[in-house]
Amino acid sequence: MGLLGGDTLRDTVIAWGFVVVQLALIVAVVVLLVVALVNLNTSLTALPTPTPHATLKTGGLYRFVRHRGAARVPRFVPGWPRR
């Protein structure tokens, strides 16, 4: 059949279910990005040194992740060294 149409109705529903889940995840990431940018406001800089008027953000989304590199590190991988 087609790209998202399977041989049976069940296959088609499953395929479209995956599409809906993927779109929901994309929307969630975009919303989180916008919220993070709004929270940073004028403290956002491309340079590693903070601006003179910048303050450390500890509320909002930054309670959970303060550095984008920390989000990339898998914390619960078997065999990962615990420090």
C-alpha positions, 0 to 999 in steps of 0.5 A: 500500500501507501507510505502510511497505509498498511495491508490492514486497518490495524497496520494503518492505525499503528503507523498513524499512531507513530506519526501522532506521537512524533508530532507531539514530541516535536511540539513539546520540544519546541514549547520547551525551547520557547519557554527556556528562551523566554526565561533566559530573556537578556541573559542569553549570550553566545559567549561563554562569559556571562553578561554584566547584568546576568544572574544565575537562573535556578527556577523554572526549567533550570531547576532540572537541567542547568547545562545543556551538556548534562541532558546529553549524558545518560545517567542510568546506563548499566555500567556507567561509572557512578561518582 
